[in-house]
Each structure stands twice: as C-alpha cells, then as structure tokens.
Amino acid sequence: MPIREELPKYAGYVSARNIMPDHDAALADSVDLSWLREYGEQLIDYDPHRLNPGSPVRRREILGRYHVRPEPFAEANTVANAILGHFEKSMGIALVQ
C-alpha cells in the first residue's frame, strides 16, 4: 500500500451506529426521516439499507447505518445516540442501543 505523505483534510472523531431492531417486529407504515436534516454536516454517512415502511424485521437484523462527526470528541457518542433515539420514534420499534 502506498504511504500517504500528506495529512488528511479532517482529523477528528467519528461515531457510527447500526440500526438494528431489539426484537422481531414490523416497521411503522410511514417512516418520516426529515429530521435527519437537522444534523447537517455532523451526519457524514447514512445508508438506509432496509428501512422499508411496513416491512417485517428480525431481531438484530441490520436495517441501516450512519456515521457522525461532531467537533468535540465528547459529543460524538451523544449525537450518535440521539439519532438512534430519533430512528426508534420514526420507525415505531425498539432498537439495539
């Protein structure tokens, strides 16, 4: 592998979460994710792999994932956990914390 001689443009902290049901269930018939916009540049990656409204889901099945990059390190996990809480409300099911 080549050695990178320059520093990356961003040096900081990233926190990531998988979106996984805590038990077998079905997603809400309507899943509103418009609230994701409020996280702006802090939300650097989001993949709604299997977030299909109304679909049955299995315990610990990965439905999606996201990465956040807030400025201070202490905020990285706080923001990632807050987003997970929003997903729970939007999807209508308990998620693995």
N, CA, C and O of each residue as an XYZ file, in Angstrom:
388
protein
N       0.840     -1.178      0.000
C       0.000      0.000      0.000
C       0.885      1.242      0.000
O       1.928      1.269      0.653
N       0.475      2.243     -0.715
C       1.267      3.471     -0.718
C       1.161      4.192      0.627
O       0.131      4.135      1.299
N       2.220      4.855      0.994
C       2.233      5.630      2.227
C       1.737      7.028      1.908
O       2.231      7.679      0.988
N       0.756      7.483      2.676
C       0.227      8.817      2.468
C       1.169      9.819      3.124
O       1.458      9.708      4.315
N       1.643     10.784      2.366
C       2.589     11.757      2.894
C       1.910     13.004      3.422
O       2.498     13.735      4.219
N       0.700     13.259      3.001
C       0.010     14.449      3.477
C      -1.012     14.064      4.540
O      -1.515     12.941      4.556
N      -1.309     15.001      5.420
C      -2.299     14.755      6.451
C      -3.694     14.768      5.839
O      -3.934     15.484      4.867
N      -4.606     13.995      6.388
C      -5.972     14.039      5.873
C      -6.579     15.420      6.115
O      -6.145     16.144      7.011
N      -7.568     15.779      5.328
C      -8.194     17.094      5.468
C      -8.958     17.209      6.774
O      -9.116     18.305      7.311
N      -9.428     16.094      7.279
C     -10.137     16.116      8.554
C      -9.456     15.160      9.511
O      -9.235     13.994      9.185
N      -9.131     15.643     10.667
C      -8.605     14.792     11.727
C      -9.514     15.023     12.926
O      -9.542     16.122     13.481
N     -10.240     14.022     13.318
C     -11.184     14.193     14.412
C     -11.781     12.865     14.801
O     -11.155     11.816     14.649
N     -12.988     12.916     15.301
C     -13.641     11.738     15.840
C     -14.901     11.412     15.058
O     -15.649     12.306     14.662
N     -15.127     10.137     14.842
C     -16.321      9.660     14.152
C     -16.978      8.614     15.045
O     -16.297      7.788     15.654
N     -18.296      8.655     15.117
C     -19.040      7.629     15.836
C     -20.043      7.034     14.857
O     -20.655      7.758     14.072
N     -20.210      5.728     14.902
C     -21.093      5.040     13.951
C     -22.070      4.149     14.705
O     -21.784      3.670     15.802
N     -23.223      3.940     14.095
C     -24.219      3.034     14.655
C     -24.857      2.220     13.540
O     -25.076      2.716     12.435
N     -25.151      0.964     13.846
C     -26.022      0.151     13.001
C     -27.439      0.326     13.534
O     -27.639      0.455     14.742
N     -28.406      0.331     12.648
C     -29.811      0.434     13.036
C     -30.356     -0.993     13.039
O     -30.562     -1.590     11.983
N     -30.590     -1.541     14.259
C     -30.994     -2.946     14.403
C     -32.154     -3.065     15.391
O     -32.083     -2.508     16.486
N     -33.219     -3.780     15.026
C     -34.337     -3.988     15.947
C     -33.901     -4.788     17.176
O     -33.052     -5.675     17.088
N     -34.497     -4.457     18.312
C     -34.222     -5.178     19.551
C     -35.010     -6.494     19.615
O     -34.689     -7.376     20.411
N     -36.042     -6.617     18.769
C     -36.859     -7.833     18.720
C     -37.534     -7.925     17.348
O     -37.575     -6.942     16.608
N     -38.058     -9.094     17.013
C     -38.812     -9.245     15.764
C     -40.009     -8.299     15.810
O     -40.677     -8.190     16.838
N     -40.277     -7.623     14.707
C     -41.357     -6.633     14.681
C     -41.670     -6.275     13.234
O     -41.219     -6.941     12.302
N     -42.443     -5.222     13.065
C     -42.702     -4.653     11.741
C     -42.496     -3.151     11.850
O     -42.886     -2.535     12.842
N     -41.891     -2.569     10.841
C     -41.681     -1.126     10.838
C     -43.018     -0.407     10.706
O     -43.987     -0.968     10.195
N     -43.062      0.825     11.164
C     -44.266      1.643     11.017
C     -44.627      1.753      9.537
O     -43.763      1.664      8.665
N     -45.910      1.946      9.271
C     -46.371      2.057      7.883
C     -45.822      3.293      7.187
O     -45.717      3.325      5.961
N     -45.476      4.299      7.960
C     -44.890      5.523      7.406
C     -43.677      5.879      8.258
O     -43.797      6.013      9.476
N     -42.529      6.031      7.643
C     -41.302      6.356      8.367
C     -40.800      7.712      7.873
O     -40.270      7.821      6.767
N     -40.971      8.750      8.706
C     -40.544     10.105      8.354
C     -39.120     10.321      8.850
O     -38.863     10.276     10.053
N     -38.206     10.551      7.930
C     -36.806     10.781      8.297
C     -36.367     12.209      7.987
O     -35.169     12.481      7.900
N     -37.315     13.117      7.822
C     -36.972     14.509      7.503
C     -36.140     15.154      8.613
O     -35.398     16.101      8.352
N     -36.251     14.657      9.839
C     -35.498     15.195     10.968
C     -33.985     15.013     10.802
O     -33.209     15.702     11.465
N     -33.558     14.097      9.928
C     -32.115     13.889      9.712
C     -31.424     15.180      9.262
O     -30.244     15.385      9.545
N     -32.158     16.044      8.565
C     -31.566     17.301      8.067
C     -31.048     18.188      9.189
O     -30.109     18.957      8.984
N     -31.642     18.091     10.367
C     -31.227     18.961     11.472
C     -29.793     18.662     11.933
O     -29.190     19.476     12.632
N     -29.254     17.526     11.555
C     -27.885     17.185     11.945
C     -26.853     17.706     10.960
O     -25.653     17.614     11.223
N     -27.289     18.245      9.842
C     -26.418     18.921      8.877
C     -25.127     18.184      8.589
O     -25.130     16.997      8.261
N     -24.017     18.907      8.716
C     -22.698     18.354      8.388
C     -22.189     17.353      9.418
O     -21.202     16.662      9.167
N     -22.842     17.264     10.570
C     -22.434     16.266     11.564
C     -22.715     14.847     11.063
O     -21.979     13.916     11.386
N     -23.772     14.687     10.280
C     -24.128     13.382      9.717
C     -23.362     13.229      8.408
O     -23.722     13.834      7.397
N     -22.300     12.414      8.429
C     -21.426     12.334      7.252
C     -21.718     11.132      6.363
O     -21.246     11.074      5.227
N     -22.496     10.165      6.872
C     -22.830      8.995      6.062
C     -24.121      8.399      6.598
O     -24.308      8.286      7.809
N     -25.008      8.020      5.692
C     -26.269      7.388      6.078
C     -26.657      6.408      4.982
O     -26.745      6.778      3.812
N     -26.889      5.158      5.364
C     -27.288      4.120      4.413
C     -28.562      3.454      4.930
O     -28.507      2.677      5.883
N     -29.724      3.753      4.307
C     -30.990      3.155      4.739
C     -31.197      1.778      4.116
O     -32.217      1.526      3.474
N     -30.249      0.913      4.305
C     -30.182     -0.410      3.682
C     -31.547     -1.100      3.538
O     -31.938     -1.462      2.429
N     -32.273     -1.283      4.650
C     -33.558     -1.989      4.601
C     -34.635     -1.278      5.416
O     -35.404     -1.929      6.124
N     -34.697      0.017      5.324
C     -35.723      0.761      6.058
C     -36.965      0.922      5.188
O     -37.269      2.018      4.717
N     -37.663     -0.162      4.986
C     -38.859     -0.166      4.145
C     -40.097     -0.102      5.031
O     -40.376     -1.053      5.761
N     -40.852      1.009      4.982
C     -42.035      1.150      5.834
C     -42.962     -0.066      5.744
O     -43.225     -0.596      4.664
N     -43.450     -0.491      6.927
C     -44.395     -1.598      7.000
C     -43.799     -2.990      6.876
O     -44.512     -3.980      7.037
N     -42.511     -3.084      6.596
C     -41.917     -4.408      6.378
C     -41.594     -5.110      7.702
O     -41.249     -4.456      8.686
N     -41.708     -6.444      7.721
C     -41.309     -7.198      8.911
C     -39.786     -7.190      9.043
O     -39.067     -7.221      8.045
N     -39.308     -7.147     10.283
C     -37.864     -7.140     10.539
C     -37.552     -8.144     11.638
O     -38.399     -8.446     12.478
N     -36.340     -8.650     11.624
C     -35.898     -9.643     12.605
C     -34.979     -8.986     13.642
O     -34.308     -7.992     13.364
N     -34.972     -9.560     14.816
C     -34.109     -9.079     15.894
C     -32.656     -9.039     15.407
O     -32.153    -10.006     14.835
N     -32.010     -7.926     15.642
C     -30.597     -7.679     15.306
C     -30.282     -7.697     13.813
O     -29.112     -7.761     13.436
N     -31.288     -7.643     12.968
C     -31.069     -7.506     11.522
C     -30.601     -6.070     11.256
O     -31.195     -5.123     11.771
N     -29.565     -5.908     10.476
C     -29.075     -4.559     10.179
C     -29.971     -3.934      9.116
O     -30.018     -4.384      7.971
N     -30.680     -2.885      9.527
C     -31.614     -2.197      8.640
C     -30.975     -0.985      7.974
O     -31.439     -0.529      6.929
N     -29.936     -0.478      8.565
C     -29.247      0.694      8.033
C     -28.069      1.024      8.930
O     -27.810      0.336      9.918
N     -27.360      2.083      8.574
C     -26.221      2.517      9.394
C     -25.969      3.992      9.138
O     -26.423      4.552      8.140
N     -25.242      4.610     10.051
C     -24.876      6.016      9.872
C     -23.595      6.323     10.636
O     -23.220      5.615     11.571
N     -22.939      7.392     10.216
C     -21.720      7.889     10.853
C     -21.911      9.374     11.134
O     -22.462     10.106     10.311
N     -21.455      9.808     12.293
C     -21.496     11.232     12.628
C     -20.098     11.710     12.972
O     -19.251     10.946     13.436
N     -19.878     13.002     12.731
C     -18.570     13.595     13.006
C     -18.775     14.980     13.624
O     -18.585     15.990     12.947
N     -19.160     15.038     14.898
C     -19.260     16.327     15.570
C     -17.873     16.848     15.915
O     -16.900     16.093     15.900
N     -17.782     18.110     16.220
C     -16.474     18.711     16.508
C     -15.811     18.137     17.765
O     -14.758     17.514     17.638
N     -16.359     18.308     18.958
C     -15.635     17.762     20.116
C     -15.869     16.259     20.266
O     -16.953     15.757     19.970
N     -14.856     15.561     20.723
C     -14.940     14.114     20.913
C     -16.097     13.716     21.826
O     -16.816     12.759     21.542
N     -16.270     14.449     22.912
C     -17.305     14.105     23.887
C     -18.697     14.096     23.264
O     -19.597     13.424     23.767
N     -18.876     14.827     22.188
C     -20.188     14.925     21.558
C     -20.459     13.795     20.558
O     -21.615     13.565     20.204
N     -19.442     13.100     20.106
C     -19.611     12.092     19.053
C     -20.623     11.014     19.442
O     -21.558     10.748     18.688
N     -20.449     10.399     20.593
C     -21.380      9.353     21.023
C     -22.738      9.919     21.409
O     -23.766      9.281     21.181
N     -22.748     11.110     21.990
C     -24.012     11.747     22.366
C     -24.883     11.977     21.142
O     -26.076     11.673     21.162
N     -24.301     12.510     20.082
C     -25.044     12.770     18.845
C     -25.493     11.455     18.204
O     -26.639     11.340     17.770
N     -24.602     10.467     18.140
C     -24.953      9.174     17.537
C     -26.106      8.516     18.291
O     -27.001      7.942     17.670
N     -26.095      8.594     19.620
C     -27.173      8.006     20.416
C     -28.485      8.771     20.250
O     -29.558      8.167     20.217
N     -28.402     10.089     20.146
C     -29.608     10.899     19.936
C     -30.269     10.533     18.608
O     -31.493     10.422     18.529
N     -29.467     10.348     17.579
C     -30.003      9.964     16.266
C     -30.678      8.596     16.359
O     -31.743      8.389     15.778
N     -30.066      7.669     17.084
C     -30.665      6.342     17.253
C     -32.038      6.454     17.920
O     -32.972      5.747     17.542
N     -32.160      7.338     18.906
C     -33.452      7.571     19.559
C     -34.496      8.110     18.591
O     -35.661      7.715     18.648
N     -34.082      9.014     17.701
C     -34.993      9.540     16.671
C     -35.451      8.416     15.743
O     -36.625      8.344     15.379
N     -34.520      7.539     15.363
C     -34.888      6.414     14.498
C     -35.940      5.536     15.179
O     -36.898      5.107     14.536
N     -35.769      5.269     16.472
C     -36.752      4.454     17.201
C     -38.149      5.049     17.090
O     -39.113      4.346     16.788
N     -38.248      6.345     17.337
C     -39.554      7.014     17.275
C     -40.124      6.981     15.862
O     -41.312      6.717     15.680
N     -39.297      7.244     14.874
C     -39.764      7.287     13.485
C     -40.194      5.918     12.975
O     -41.151      5.805     12.209
N     -39.482      4.875     13.406
C     -39.741      3.528     12.899
C     -40.798      2.789     13.707
O     -41.372      1.810     13.230
N     -41.060      3.253     14.935
C     -42.078      2.628     15.767
C     -41.666      1.315     16.395
O     -42.524      0.519     16.775
N     -40.351      1.067     16.515
C     -39.863     -0.167     17.153
C     -38.661      0.149     18.034
O     -37.965      1.141     17.819
N     -38.425     -0.707     19.031
C     -37.241     -0.566     19.880
C     -36.013     -1.029     19.104
O     -36.062     -2.016     18.371
N     -34.914     -0.301     19.277
C     -33.664     -0.639     18.595
C     -32.600     -1.050     19.598
O     -32.659     -0.664     20.765
N     -31.635     -1.827     19.148
C     -30.489     -2.202     19.973
C     -29.687     -0.935     20.245
O     -29.312     -0.214     19.320
N     -29.430     -0.676     21.514
C     -28.685      0.531     21.907
C     -27.210      0.236     22.018
O     -26.424      1.128     22.337
